[in-house]
Amino acid sequence: ELFDPSNGVFPDGATTMRATGFILDDDGDTSAGAKRALFVSDSRVLEGDSGTNYAVFLVELSRPPTTDLTLSYHTLDSSAVASLDYTAVNSSLTFLAGQTKATILVPIIGDGNVEGDETFKLSFDSTDQVANAQVPILALGTITNDDTIGIDDTIGITVSGSGESDSITGSSGNRSGPRI
């Protein structure tokens, strides 16, 4: 655990940062999955104004399976909401015998709304085929907002006066949305 940084800050205003590590104990139990750990990367993707982009999660096993290995996973809402910000996924991933790397794609729904970044989670179901899958394995998906506040393209200006008492007046406005 890291806390109270000096000469720096943690991302997103966090006050602490934590990490979990796993020690591969290869001295004892040789049952299925006892020597294999599962690792999943977080994903960050631009939202887009329309259509679909994809959050890409990299999934890796510490050791290859000797036979095909299927793991179930699903998405969970956080600040992002399924059907509005992303398409919920409830599926499975199969590692073929000898395979250690795979990817999972989660569809992201683009929009033109000005909003903050949003997050959802990718969670793997418990299994005895992976040593660290007795606790939830979670990865964070971050949808980065790429929309900007619109400002009218034209500004009306009137110049009037005579001699030394000239004045300039003008007006501009925002489109609907947050004030700037």
N, C-alpha and C positions, 0 to 999 in steps of 0.2 A: 504494500500500500504506500502510495506517495501522497504527501500533503504539504501544505504551506510552502509552495515554491518561492524561491528568491530569484530575482532578475528574470522572471518569466511568469506565464499564466497557463492554466490548463484550458483546453478547448471548451467552447460552449459554456463558459463560466463555472465549470465544475470546481469543487473545492478539494476533492480527492480523486485519485485514479487507482483502480484496483486491477489486478490480473490474477488469473488462476493458472497454475501449472500442474502438470501431471508427471509423476515419476513412473517410468516403465519398470515394473518389478518382474524381471524375467528369471527369477530364481526358483519359483515354486509352481503354482497352478498352471497347467498347460491345457485347460479346458478351452472350448471354443470362445474366442473373444477376449480371453484373459490377458493376452499380450498385445492387444490392438486398441489404439485410441483413435477417436474421431475428432477432427478439427474443422471448423467452418469459419470462413472469413466474413467480416462485415461487408456491406455493399453500400456504395453511394452512387446515385444516379440523378441526372438532370430530369426534371419533370416533363418538360416539353409543353408546347401550347395546345396541342391536340394529338390525337392518335395514341400510340402505345410505344413506350420505351421499356427497357427491361433492367431490373436489378439483377446483377449476376453474383451469385454466392459460390465461392470456390470451396469444395469439400474434399478433404484429404484423410486417408487412413494412414496410421503410422506403420502398418505392415499390411501387405496384400493378403486377401483371403485365398484359401486353397480351393474353395468352391464359391459359386456366386453368392453374394451377400446383399440382401434387400433391406433397406432402412426406410421407415415411414417418417414423414415430416408434414408440417402444416404451418400456416402463417397465423400471427396474432396481431390484433390492432394495438397500437400505442397511440401516438397523436395522429397518425394516418388511419383512415377508416376504409375498410374493404368496400368495394363497389363504388366509392367516391374517389379515392386516391390511388388504389391499387386493386388488382384482382386477387381475391383470396385463393390460396392453393392448399389442397389437402391431397398429398400424393405419396409416391415412394420413389426411391433412388436405388438402382441396382448396380453394385460393383461386380464386374465379371471377375472370375478367378484370375489372380495376378494383378488386377487393376488397383491403383491407390488414389487416383485423382478423378474428380467429376465436377460438373457444374449444375447448379439449379438456377432457373430463370423465373423471376416473378414479374408479371406484367404490371407496369406503372401507367396510370391513366393521366394523360396530359390535359391541362386546362389553362386558361388565361387569368386565373384568379391570383391577385397579389396576396401572398400569405407567407408565413414563416416556413422553414424546413419542417418536414414531418417524418415520423419514424414508425416502423412496424418491426415485428420480430419473426424470425424463422426458427421453428422449434422442431427438434427431432424427438420421436417417441422413445421411451425406454426400451432397451433390448439387452439380452445377455451376450450378444455377439460383439459388443464393443465395451471395453473395460470402463470407460468414463460415461457410459450412457445410463447409469443408474440414477443420475441427477439430470435435470433437463439441460440439453445442449442448445444454447440460444445464440443466434447471430442477429445483429442489428442492421436493418435496411433503412437508409436515410434517403428521402426524396428531397433533393435540393431544388427549392423554388427558383425559377429562372424568369419570372415575370417582373415587370417594372411598372411603377406608377406612371400613368400617362399624363402628359401636359399638353394643352392645346398647342398646335403648331404655329398659330398666328397670334400676334399681340397688336392691339389697336393703339395707335399713338396719335395725339393731336398736338400740333405746335401752334401757339398763338402768342401775340404780343407785339409791342412796337418799341423800337429803340433798345433801352437797357432793361426793360421789364418783361423779358420773354419767359414763358413757362412751357413746360412739357408735361402732359398728363398722359396716362396710359392705363390699360387694364389687361388682365390676363386671367385665366381660370383653370381649374382642375377638372378633369373628367371625374365621374363618380369614383369614389374610393377614398383611401386615407388622405388626410390633409398633408401637404408638404410645406 
